[in-house]
Amino acid sequence: MQEKLSLKRMLALSWLYLAVLVLGSWVISSWSFAWGVLVGGVLSIASFLVSYRDVMKFFEALELQQGQSAKAGKKTKKGLILKFWLRFFLIGLVLFFFIKYSSINIFGLILGLTTVVFTITFSAVGVVWKYYFSRR
């Protein structure tokens, strides 16, 4: 099960899913829609990767501070929360500039932003499916 949910596998599936979405939306709709899907997907995948790295650094810092005071742990926690809100703000700023100054399709952008959500959902369903049906 561990290999089903590894970061490399999730990233590969995210990029594959994004490529299928971009090509499909370009063929079915328009380049503006496909451009929106591509921008949203790249933002989503980049945010996922940065979030993963931040959480891993947070747990490593907690592990190093295990014998220290609780005050040091709170500082690490505040740093993680601050990074989350900073990343959230930056994504909002990037989306604002793309929507305001580009001919990007907003619905394509929203579809692209769901790339990682669908990848995680499909991976979780796959793990559950394998768990329940491999035991019978």
Stockholm file with secondary structure:
# STOCKHOLM 1.0

chainA/1-136         MQEKLSLKRMLALSWLYLAVLVLGSWVISSWSFAWGVLVGGVLSIASFLVSYRDVMKFFEALELQQGQSAKAGKKTKKGLILKFWLRFFLIGLVLFFFIKYSSINIFGLILGLTTVVFTITFSAVGVVWKYYFSRR
#=GR chainA/1-136 SS CTGGGCHHHHHHHHHHHHHHHHHHHHHHSCHHHHHHHHHHHHHHHHHHHHHHHHHHHHHHHHHHTTTSCHHHHHHHHHHHHHHHHHHHHHHHHHHHHHHHHSCCCHHHHHHHHTHHHHHHHHHHHHHHHHHHHHCC
#=GC SS_cons         CTGGGCHHHHHHHHHHHHHHHHHHHHHHSCHHHHHHHHHHHHHHHHHHHHHHHHHHHHHHHHHHTTTSCHHHHHHHHHHHHHHHHHHHHHHHHHHHHHHHHSCCCHHHHHHHHTHHHHHHHHHHHHHHHHHHHHCC
//
